[in-house]
Amino acid sequence: MGKITVINNVTLDGVMQAPARPDEDRRAGFAHGGWAISYQDSVLAKKMGELMASGDGSLLLGRRTYEDFYSVWPKRTDNPYTEHLNKVQKYVASTTLKEPLPWQNSTLLNGDAADAVATLKRQRNQSFAILGSGELIKSLIRRNLIDEYILAIYPIVFGTGRRLFPDGESVRLRLVESFTTTTGVIIATYQVA
């Protein structure tokens, strides 16, 4: 049986929308894009690098995150992430994309995303990481398919924006590790209780 881990940046009020760039995701008039940039430090970079390097599994991505990552990462050479992202197997949940997908090692999940992920998890004894991909995460939460969350929790509150956990869904978590960066970001690993 596989293991699914969500790895995401969130604000104290759970917003995960557009952490990396001002123009990343302006849905619903979100005006705070790029909010994570000023909090970057060597501690956070080291942890994210370790997570990438230790990955023996695959990525699960929603369409928006896949297209956004594909528009940025394959062209960059100034970071430790591009090589891994190009090489890793990427499974993409989308009802609008068609095969063949443009980024190497990318496979489209057919049918209902949660059903397809449940099948992958059942059939493959490996780890799967989800980056971004809020809608995919929400569908997997509803089916109790996520095993672990590694959250970089930023000391900022917006009161608006797309949140990690859907309204009306209850998720019990157990903290297994945490530490704080020099900029006040808490990196916490939670297992689903």
Secondary structure, 3 states (H helix, E strand, C coil): CCEEEEEEEEECCCECCCCCCCCCCCHHHCCCCCCCHHHCCHHHHHHHHHHHHCCCCEEEEEHHHHHHHHHHHHHCCCCCCHHHHHHCCEEEECCCCCCCCCCCCEEEECCCHHHHHHHHHHHCCCEEEEECCHHHHHHHHHCCCCCEEEEEEECCCCCCCCECCCCCCCCCEEEEEEEECCCCCEEEEEEEC
